[in-house]
Amino acid sequence: MDQEIINLYDEYTHKPLSREVFLKRLAKITGSMALALSITPLLESNHAKAATIAEDDPDLETETIGYEVNDITMYAYTAKPVNRVNMGAVMVIHENRGLNEHIRDVTRRAAKAGYLAMAPDALSESGGTPANEDEARKLFATLDTKKNLSHFIQSVDFLRARKECNRKVGVVGFCWGGGIANQLAVNVPNLNAAVAFYGRQPDPADVPKIKCPVQLHYAGLDERTNAGIPAYEEALKKAGVVYELYMYPNVNHAFHNDTSEARYNADAALHAWKRTLDFFEAHLK
C-alpha cells in the first residue's frame, strides 16, 4: 500500500484526526471517496483475525479480574498455564485502542510461553475500552498522565504479589503501551525486564533511573517514533543500562499487530516476538 496512505493513517490514529477529516484526506490521495472507503478496512483492525490462540485453549486459564489501584478499580485480562505456579509474570500493555481482542490474544501468547500474563485496561476508570476504536482514542486524550502511570506502577506491584508469580515481572508494550513500558522502566526500580515496541522514548534525563534490562523494537518507516531513538540510545549507553535495540527495515509502525492488514509484517513480527520471549526467558525465569 502507498506509504502516503500509511502515514496518513498513522496521523489519524495518533494525532488524532477526526474520522471525517481522515476520510476526506484519504479520498484526495486515492482519487475518490469510494476508493477511500474500500481501503479503510485494510488499515483498521479486523478483530476476526485476532485469535491466534483460542480463548478456550485447554492449556490455559483465562479470566477478567478487577483490583484496586489508587482510588479506582482497575480491570485486566489474565491468562496463565493450567496448574502452574512459581512463574515469571508478564504485563502486556495495549495500544491507544485499549484492551481489545488483539491484546487479549498477545496475552494468551505470553501465557502459552509459560508466563502469568496480565493486560490491564487503561480506560478502566471510564468504564473500560469501548468497541468503537475512534471512541477509545478520544478517551485516551482525557487520561491524566501522572495518574495513569501510577495505575500501571501499582499494577506491577499487584502482579508481582500474585501467588503464582515467582516475584519476577516484565512488561511488554505496543505503541502507546510501548511508551508506558519505557516509563515503567524508569519508575519501577525492581522491574525485571521491559520491552517496548515502537513506543515513545522517556526523557533522556530520566534514563539513569532505569535499573532493568530493556529491549526495544522499532519500524524502519516509522519516522515519527524513530526521531527519539538517538537521544534515548545515547542516554542508555551513558547510564550503562543493559539494552537491546532492533530496527526492522522497510516495515511500518504497528508491524506486530496482525489484525491490521496494511501494516502487519509477519517476518518482522515473528522475529520480534521470538526476541521478546528469549529476553523474558533470560530475565524472568
N, C-alpha and C positions, 0 to 999 in steps of 0.2 A: 504494500500500500504506500502511496505517496507520503514522503516524510512530512510534507507541509500539513497533511491531514492529521498525522500522528501528533505533531507539535501543537496543532490547534486543540486536539482532544486533551492533551496534557494541560494546556492552559485552561480549558473548560473545567477539568477536574480539580485543579489546584488553585486557580486564581480566586474563587471560581467565577466563570461566566454564567449568565442565565442561560437556560436551555434555548430560549428564543434567539438570543444573540449568537450562541454557538451554531445553531442550525442555519441562520442567515449567512454567517461567515463560511460555513461548510458548503452552502449552496453556491456561493461565489467561486469557491475553489473547484467544485465538481461541475458547475455549469447549470445546475437546476436543483430545485428543492426535492424533486422526485429522486434524483440520484443521491442527494444528501441523506434522505430518509432511508434509502436502501443500504447505504454504507454504515449508518449508525449502529445497527445490531452487531456488526463485526467489531466495533470499537468497545461497545458496552459489555458488561459482564453477562454471561449466559450461565446461570446457576444450575441449569440442567447438566452441565459438564463438570460440576464441582466435585462429585463424589468419586474420587479415585479409590478411596477406601470406604466401604459401606458403613452406614451408621450402625447396622446390626452385625458387624464383623464379629464372629464368635470369639476371637482372641482379645477383644477389647470390652471395657465397660465405659459407657459414656453417660453424662448427665449434665444438666444445667443447675448451677448452685448459686446461692446468694450468701454474701458475707459482709460484715460491717467494716467500712473504712471511713475515717473521719466522721462525718455526720450523715452518710448515705449508705444504702445497701448497694453493693457492687454485685453485678451478675456476671457469671462467667460460664463458658462451656468447658467441660473437662473430659479427658479421655485417658485411660490407663490400661496397661496389660492386665488381664484377668489373673487374680490370685498372686499378684506380685507385691513385694514390699521392699524397702530399702533401695529405692530407685532415685536416680537423679531426676530433677524436675526441670521442665522447660515451659517458660511463659511465651505464648505466641501473641504478638501484638499486631492488630489489624491495620489496614489502610484507612484512608479517610472516607471509606464507605461503611465502616463499622464492622460489627461482628456478623458476617454473612456466611453463606454456605461454603464458600471457598476457604475462609479462615477456619471454619469447623473441620473441613477436610484436612487442612495443613496440621491442625491439632491432632487429628487421628493419625496422620503420618508420623508425627513425633512419638505418639504413644506406641505405634506399631514398631518403632525402632527401640522400644524398651524404656520409655520415659513416662513419668507422671506429667501430663501436659495440661495446660490451662490457658484459655484465651479470654481475658476479661473484656467486658464491653464498656468502652469509654463513655458511651451515651446512656449508661445506666440511670444517671440522675434525671434524664429526660424521658425515662420510660423504656429505654432500650433502643436498639437500632431499628429504624423503620424499614419496611420493604423497599420503598422508593429511594433510590440512591441519591437523587437530587435533594430530597428532604434530609437525608443523612448528612450530606456535605454541608447543608445550611446549618445543621445543629453543631457541627464541628466548629463553626465560626463563633458560636456562643460559649464555648468552653473556656473556663478560666485556666490559663496555662499553669500557674503555680499549683492550683488546687488539683488539676488533672494529674500533674506529675506526682503529687503527694498520694493520690489514689493508687497509682501504679507502684510507687515505692512500698506502700503498705500491702499491696497485693503480693509483692515479692516476699514480704515477711509472712503473710498468710500461707503462701505456697510452701515456703521452707518449713513451716510448722506442721504441715500435713503429716499424718502418721506414716504414710507410705514413703515419705521423702527421706533420702539419706543426708539431708541438710545441705546438699549442693544444688544451686539454682542457676540456670542460664536463661537468657532471653533471646528471642529472635523476632525482629520486627520488619515490616514491609512498608515502604513509602512513609506515610505519616508515622507508622509504627516503628520504622527504622530510625526516625528521629527520636522517638521515645526510648528505643533501645540504647542509643548513644547517650541520652540524658540519664538513663538508669546506670550506665557505666560510670558516669560522672558522680552520681548522687547516692549510690548504694555501695559503700566500701567493701561489704562482704559478698558482693555478687561474684559468681564464679566464672561466668563467661557471657559475652554479649556479641550478638550477630546482627548486623544491620544491612538490609537490602535496600539500596538506593534511598537512604534516609538522610535527612538534614543533619549536618555536622554540628557538634557542640561548639561553643565559643572556645577558640584555642587557649585562652587564658584559664579555662576550666580543665583542660586535658590532664594536667598534673594530678588531679584528684582521682583519675582512673586507676584502680588497683587490680582490675581483672584483665585477662587477655581479651582482645577484640578482633572480630573478623568482619571485613567489610566487602560488600558486593556492589559493583556499580555497572551501569549500562553505558556502553561507549557512545551512544547517540543522545544521552540524557544531559544536555548542556546545562540545563537549569540546576540540577542537583550537583553535577560534577564541578561546578565553579568553586565549591568549597573544599575540594579534595586537597589541593596543595597546602593550604594553611593547616588543615587537620593533620595531614601526614607529617608535616614538619614538626608540629607540636607533639605528636605521638613519639617521634624519634627523639626529640629533645628531652621529653619526660621519661624516656626509657620504657614506655609501655610496650608489652608484647602484643604485636598485632599482625594480621594478615590482610592484605588488600588485593582484591581481584577485580580486574576490568574485563568486561566481556565485549569485544569489538562488534560493531555493527548490529547491536540489539538495542531495544528501546526500554525506557522506564517501564517498570511492571512486567519485565520479561518472565518473571516466575509465575505470574498469575495465569493459569491455564484456562480460566473462564473468559479471558479477553483475547479473542482470536487474532486480532490485528497486531497485538504487541507481544504475545506469548512466543517465546523461543524455546523449544523443547531441549535442544542441546545445552544451551546456557543454563536453563532451569535445572536440568538433571545434574550437571556438573556442580552448580552452586549448592544444591541441596545435599549432594554427597559430601562436599566440603564442610557444610554445616554440621552434618551428622558426625563426620570424622573429628571435627573440632569439639563437639559435645562429648564424644567418646573419650577424648584426651583430658577433658576438664571436669566432667560431671560424674564419671563412674567411680 
